[in-house]
Structure formats: C-alpha cells, structure tokens
Amino acid sequence: MSDQQDRIMRLFIEEAKEHLDTLENGLVDLKSTMKDPESVQEMFRAAHSVKGGAAMLSLDSIKTTAHRLEDCFKVLKDGPVKQVDQTAESLFLKGVDTLKDLLAQLEGPFGLRNEEGEKLVQQVMPVFAQLETHLKNLASGKVPAVAAGSRAPGASQTAGAVSANFAAEVMVLLKEMLQAFKQKESPASREQLAAVCVRLYKLGGKIETWQNLVKTARGAIVNPKNSYKVLAPLIIKELKEAGDLVQGGKVKTIAPSKNLLLLQASPKSAEAAPLSAPPQVALPAEPKALVKLLLKTFNKKQLSEIAKLLVHAIKSSK
C-alpha cells in the first residue's frame, strides 16, 4: 500500500469512527431520538457515509453492513414507524457493533481479511432481516411498541439480561472512564466519556433502572458546565454501587442521586437524553428560613455535597 493509499485508509477509519459515535449516541435512547427528524436523518447520513467510503476503498464487508444499516434507518426516516421499542434498539446496536468489529480488524496489524469480513457479514445478515421485519410490524401495529429501556408487563428484569460477571465488567469500563476523566476537559474527552456510557448502557441489557442511571450520568458528562473534578467521584461511585446492586439482583433500588440529577444536561441540549428539569424552589430572603428550607429539602450528605459544589464554584469564579 502506497503512502497516499495509507493516508486515505487512515482518514476513512477516523471518519468512520466518528460516524459510529453518531449512530451509537442516537441509539442509546432511540425513542427520544425518533422525536427529532434531523437526528434520524443524521444517523441515516452516517451509515450512508460509511457505505460510500467503504465502496471507494473496495471494503466489501464494511460496505455491505453499512448498506443494510442505511436501509433500516431509511425505514425510520421515510416510513410510518412512529414509535420504537427495546427490540428495535437492540437490533440496531448489533448492526453497529458488527461495523465496529470490522473497523477494528481493518485497523489491526493484519488488516481486514476477506474471509473474516465475510464471516461477520454472514452472522449479522439475519439480524438485519429480523430488524426490517420488526420495523414493518411496528409500522403496521402488529407489535405494540415497548419504550426503549422499559420492559413488557410481567417480564423479568434480570433473567438473561446481563452476564454473571456484570459487576466486574462494569469495573473494567469504569477504569477506562476514570482514565478519560484524568484528561484535559475538552469536547473530545467528553465524547470519549459519553462513548463509555454507551457501552455501559448496552451492558445493562433491558434493566431500565440501570439504563436510566447511565443516561443521567451521560447527560451530566456532556454538559460543559460540569467540571471533571465534580463529575468523576460522583459518577464513578454511583455506577460502581449500581453495578453491585445489579449483580446482587437488587435492580429496583437503583436510582440516580439528587446531586447527579442536578448535574445532568439541560433537556434542550442535543447531546443529552431528555430528562425532566429539577423543580424550581423559591428561596426565602431571611437566612434562618433559608437554612430551615435546606435542612428540610436535603439530608446531611447531600448538603455536604452542595457545600463542596458551592466552594468549587466560588473558587472557579475568582
């Protein structure tokens, strides 16, 4: 491969990774993404761009996989599907995961060998066929849409949803997240942290309490007003504890703390999952009345965290 061909290939890989980030971010909460036609259009364009670049470089397995993804996003973009469910979300993510695997091999020391690429394509083709059928059934009303991240009545939240080593797998990703938190605050490092959240979200299978916590954490991360010094200890701690609760079968007790909810991004942010804004509280002017209100609203631990946030904000403003 000539130097020019190598540069073109590297450029394709980097751009494809960005397109995959777009796809994953849109699929984390597909139900909410569906409410924004431009976001669905953006995902369609991302799959289309990967397909076009792969075709130019004769990367047939990547081209075929991206083309099938593009077809399925076209159904969302142009079709009568108004609401999606967890099944559609999971099937889309499997398609994206296959693209990631193909790109990883392409970037590896031996490159993407035709036989390996064809093997992955053959494995994912039934997934796309199932996805297209499911989308058509959703469009025709044959399948009642279950909101992404929720479960059907009577369905178990733990049966077959996560691996037996869930807590350990969470810790691996949290260590990666911690390293990202040690980087300089920037859009790129926040995007890297958000990508780890996507993987944590998928790790939780269909456990809605876990996925809601991860979405809240991601909302806090992508809010540029939140510093890593504040985010890192809070998010790492809550996700670690939640991972242990999932491992112990106590998924119903998982919930984001008030502090994390306060740090989540505004629902107007295009990067954040839409979450309700914290209630507005009228603060009394009289100091003693204000203290009573705070003591009534928050416990000692929460007040301690609020005090730390205030001290940090004051120091930052100087």
C-alpha positions in Angstrom: 0.0 0.0 0.0 1.4 3.4 -1.0 1.8 6.3 1.4 -1.1 8.0 -0.3 -3.3 4.9 0.0 -2.4 4.5 3.6 -3.3 8.1 4.3 -6.7 7.7 2.6 -7.3 4.5 4.6 -6.4 6.2 7.9 -8.7 9.1 7.1 -11.6 6.7 6.3 -11.1 4.9 9.6 -11.1 8.1 11.6 -14.2 9.4 9.8 -16.0 6.0 10.2 -15.3 6.1 13.9 -17.0 9.5 14.1 -20.0 8.2 12.2 -20.2 5.2 14.5 -20.2 7.5 17.5 -23.1 9.4 15.9 -25.0 6.1 15.4 -24.4 4.9 19.0 -25.3 8.2 20.6 -28.6 8.2 18.6 -29.4 4.7 19.5 -28.7 5.0 23.3 -32.3 6.4 23.6 -33.8 5.7 20.3 -37.3 6.6 21.5 -36.2 10.1 22.2 -34.1 10.3 19.0 -37.2 9.5 17.0 -38.8 12.7 18.2 -36.2 14.7 16.3 -36.3 14.0 12.5 -33.0 15.7 12.0 -31.3 13.3 14.4 -32.8 10.3 12.5 -31.6 11.9 9.2 -28.1 12.4 10.7 -27.9 8.7 11.6 -29.0 7.8 8.1 -26.3 10.0 6.6 -23.7 8.5 9.0 -24.5 5.0 7.7 -24.5 6.3 4.1 -21.1 7.9 4.5 -19.5 4.8 5.9 -21.0 2.8 3.0 -19.7 5.3 0.4 -16.2 5.4 1.8 -16.0 1.6 2.1 -17.2 1.3 -1.5 -14.5 3.6 -2.7 -11.8 1.5 -0.9 -13.3 -1.8 -2.0 -14.0 -2.8 1.6 -16.9 -5.1 0.6 -17.8 -6.4 4.1 -18.0 -2.9 5.6 -19.9 -1.6 2.6 -22.5 -4.4 2.8 -23.0 -4.0 6.6 -23.3 -0.2 6.3 -25.7 -0.5 3.4 -28.0 -2.8 5.4 -27.9 -0.3 8.3 -28.7 2.5 5.9 -31.7 0.6 4.6 -33.0 0.2 8.2 -32.5 3.8 9.0 -34.3 4.7 5.8 -37.4 2.9 7.2 -37.2 5.1 10.3 -36.6 8.2 8.2 -39.2 7.8 5.5 -41.6 5.1 6.8 -44.6 5.3 9.1 -42.8 4.0 12.2 -43.8 6.5 14.9 -42.6 4.6 18.0 -39.8 2.1 18.5 -39.1 -0.4 21.3 -36.2 -2.1 23.1 -36.1 -4.9 20.4 -35.5 -2.4 17.6 -32.9 -0.6 19.6 -31.0 -3.8 20.5 -31.1 -5.0 16.8 -29.8 -1.7 15.6 -26.9 -1.8 18.1 -26.0 -5.3 17.0 -25.6 -3.9 13.5 -23.4 -1.1 14.7 -21.3 -3.5 16.8 -20.6 -5.5 13.7 -19.4 -2.4 11.9 -17.1 -1.6 14.9 -15.7 -5.1 14.8 -15.0 -4.8 11.1 -13.3 -1.4 11.6 -11.2 -2.8 14.5 -9.9 -5.6 12.3 -9.2 -3.1 9.5 -7.2 -1.0 11.9 -5.4 -4.0 13.3 -1.9 -5.2 12.4 -3.1 -7.7 9.8 -5.9 -5.6 8.3 -9.4 -6.8 7.4 -9.1 -10.2 5.6 -11.8 -11.1 3.2 -12.7 -14.4 4.9 -13.0 -12.7 8.3 -15.1 -9.9 7.0 -17.4 -12.2 5.1 -17.9 -14.3 8.2 -19.0 -11.3 10.2 -21.3 -10.2 7.4 -23.0 -13.6 7.3 -23.5 -13.5 11.1 -25.2 -10.1 11.0 -27.4 -10.6 8.0 -30.2 -12.4 10.0 -30.1 -9.5 12.5 -30.9 -7.0 9.7 -33.6 -9.3 8.3 -35.2 -9.5 11.8 -34.8 -5.8 12.2 -36.6 -4.9 9.0 -39.4 -7.3 9.7 -39.8 -5.9 13.2 -39.9 -2.3 12.0 -42.5 -3.2 9.4 -44.6 -4.9 12.2 -44.2 -1.8 14.3 -45.4 0.4 11.4 -48.4 -1.8 10.8 -49.3 -2.0 14.5 -48.8 -5.8 14.7 -46.3 -5.3 17.5 -47.1 -3.0 20.4 -44.1 -0.7 20.9 -42.4 -1.0 24.2 -40.4 2.1 25.1 -36.7 1.6 24.8 -35.2 0.8 28.2 -38.6 -0.4 29.5 -39.9 -4.0 29.7 -43.1 -5.7 28.9 -45.6 -6.4 31.8 -44.6 -9.4 33.8 -41.1 -9.7 32.1 -38.1 -10.3 34.4 -35.5 -7.5 34.5 -32.7 -9.9 35.3 -33.4 -13.2 33.5 -30.9 -13.4 30.7 -30.4 -9.7 30.6 -26.8 -9.4 32.0 -23.8 -11.6 32.4 -22.9 -13.4 35.6 -19.8 -11.2 35.9 -21.7 -7.9 35.5 -20.1 -6.0 38.4 -16.6 -7.0 37.1 -17.4 -5.9 33.5 -18.7 -2.6 34.9 -15.5 -2.0 36.8 -13.4 -2.5 33.6 -15.4 0.2 31.9 -15.3 2.5 35.0 -11.5 2.2 35.0 -11.5 3.3 31.4 -13.8 6.1 32.3 -11.6 7.2 35.2 -8.6 7.5 32.8 -10.7 9.7 30.5 -11.6 11.9 33.4 -7.9 12.4 34.1 -7.6 14.1 30.6 -7.9 17.8 30.0 -11.6 18.9 29.8 -12.5 19.2 26.1 -15.3 18.2 23.7 -13.1 15.3 22.6 -12.7 13.9 26.0 -16.3 14.4 26.9 -17.2 12.5 23.7 -14.9 9.7 24.8 -16.6 9.6 28.2 -20.0 9.6 26.5 -18.9 6.6 24.4 -18.1 4.7 27.6 -21.6 5.5 28.8 -23.0 3.9 25.6 -21.1 0.7 26.3 -22.3 0.7 30.0 -25.8 1.3 28.7 -25.7 -1.7 26.4 -24.1 -3.8 29.1 -27.3 -3.5 31.2 -29.4 -5.4 28.7 -33.0 -4.5 29.4 -32.6 -3.3 33.0 -34.4 0.1 32.9 -33.2 1.4 36.3 -29.6 0.8 35.3 -30.1 2.3 31.8 -31.8 5.4 33.3 -28.8 5.9 35.7 -26.4 5.6 32.8 -28.4 8.1 30.7 -28.4 10.5 33.6 -24.7 10.2 34.0 -24.1 10.8 30.3 -26.3 13.9 30.5 -24.1 15.3 33.3 -20.9 14.4 31.4 -21.9 16.2 28.1 -22.9 19.3 30.0 -19.7 21.5 29.6 -20.6 23.5 32.7 -19.8 20.4 34.9 -16.1 20.0 35.7 -14.4 16.6 35.8 -13.4 17.1 39.4 -17.1 17.2 40.4 -18.3 14.6 37.9 -15.6 11.9 38.3 -16.1 10.9 42.0 -19.9 11.1 41.9 -20.4 9.2 38.6 -17.8 6.5 39.3 -19.2 5.9 42.8 -22.9 5.7 41.7 -22.2 3.4 38.7 -20.0 1.1 40.8 -22.6 0.8 43.5 -25.3 0.2 40.9 -23.2 -2.5 39.2 -23.0 -4.3 42.6 -26.8 -4.0 43.0 -27.4 -5.5 39.6 -25.0 -8.3 40.5 -27.0 -8.9 43.7 -30.3 -8.8 41.9 -31.5 -5.6 43.6 -32.2 -3.6 40.4 -35.3 -1.9 41.7 -33.2 0.0 44.2 -31.0 1.7 41.6 -31.7 5.4 41.0 -29.6 8.5 40.3 -29.0 10.7 43.3 -30.3 14.2 43.6 -26.8 15.5 43.1 -26.4 13.7 39.8 -29.8 14.8 38.6 -28.8 18.4 39.3 -25.7 18.0 37.2 -27.5 16.5 34.2 -27.5 18.5 31.0 -30.5 20.7 30.0 -33.2 18.8 28.0 -32.5 21.4 25.3 -29.1 20.0 24.8 -28.9 17.9 21.6 -26.3 15.7 23.3 -28.3 14.8 26.4 -31.1 12.3 26.8 -34.3 14.2 27.6 -34.8 14.3 31.3 -37.1 16.5 33.3 -35.6 19.6 34.8 -35.3 19.8 38.6 -38.1 21.7 40.2 -37.6 25.4 40.9 -37.6 26.3 44.6 -38.4 29.8 45.8 -35.7 30.8 48.3 -36.7 32.9 51.3 -34.7 36.1 51.9 -34.4 35.6 55.7 -31.3 33.5 56.5 -32.9 31.3 59.2 -35.8 30.5 57.0 -33.4 29.6 54.2 -31.5 27.2 56.5 -34.7 25.5 57.6 -35.7 25.0 53.9 -32.4 23.5 53.1 -32.5 21.1 56.1 -36.0 20.1 55.2 -35.2 19.5 51.5 -31.8 17.8 51.7 -30.1 15.3 54.1 -26.7 15.9 55.7 -24.8 14.0 53.0 -26.5 16.0 50.2 -25.9 19.3 52.0 -22.2 18.4 52.3 -22.0 17.8 48.5 -23.8 21.0 47.8 -21.4 22.9 50.0 -18.5 21.4 48.1 -20.0 22.4 44.8 -20.6 26.0 46.0 -17.0 26.3 47.3 -15.7 25.0 44.0 -17.9 27.4 42.0 -16.7 30.3 44.2 -13.0 29.4 43.7 -13.5 29.0 39.9 -15.2 32.4 39.6 -12.2 34.2 41.2 
